[in-house]
Amino acid sequence: MKIAENINNFVVENRIPKGRLAKKSGMTENALSLSLNGKRKLNAEEYLNICDALCVSYDFFIKRYHENR
């Protein structure tokens, strides 16, 4: 499971509105949606901003990625 897929699952499981996440992370809703659906790559800054917006550590989704491999 890819890191963006882990982020998307977390957002869905926790019922976090993607519009609000996009705004808090400084992304457009379209860019966030494309990224979380695997149609656009997240850059490092966007990843860090998403982690900050979700109040999770920077390695949270990376650890989940390695656990699910």
C-alpha positions in Angstrom: 0.0 0.0 0.0 1.4 3.4 -1.0 1.9 6.2 1.4 -0.8 8.4 -0.3 -3.2 5.4 -0.1 -2.4 5.2 3.7 -3.2 8.9 4.0 -6.4 8.5 2.1 -7.5 5.6 4.2 -6.7 7.5 7.4 -8.8 10.5 6.1 -11.7 8.3 5.2 -11.6 6.2 8.5 -11.5 9.4 10.5 -14.2 11.2 8.4 -12.0 14.2 7.8 -13.4 16.4 5.1 -10.9 16.6 2.2 -11.7 20.2 1.6 -10.7 21.1 5.1 -7.6 19.0 4.8 -6.7 20.7 1.5 -7.1 24.1 3.0 -5.1 23.3 6.2 -2.3 21.8 4.2 -2.1 24.6 1.7 -3.2 22.5 -1.3 -6.1 22.8 -3.7 -8.8 20.2 -3.3 -8.1 19.0 -6.8 -4.4 18.5 -6.1 -5.1 16.7 -2.9 -7.7 14.5 -4.4 -5.4 13.5 -7.3 -2.6 12.8 -4.9 -4.6 10.7 -2.6 -6.0 8.7 -5.5 -2.6 8.0 -6.9 -2.9 10.1 -10.0 -0.4 12.7 -8.8 2.7 12.4 -6.7 3.0 14.3 -3.4 6.1 16.3 -2.9 7.9 16.3 0.4 6.6 19.7 1.4 3.0 18.7 0.7 3.5 15.5 2.7 4.8 17.4 5.7 2.0 19.9 5.5 -0.6 17.1 5.4 1.0 15.4 8.4 0.9 18.8 10.3 -2.7 19.3 9.3 -3.6 15.9 10.5 -1.6 16.3 13.7 0.4 13.1 13.1 4.2 12.6 13.2 6.1 12.8 9.9 6.9 9.1 10.0 3.3 8.0 10.8 2.3 7.1 7.3 5.8 5.8 6.4 5.6 3.4 9.3 2.2 2.2 8.1 3.6 1.8 4.6 6.4 -0.5 5.9 4.0 -2.4 8.1 1.7 -3.2 5.2 4.3 -4.3 2.7 
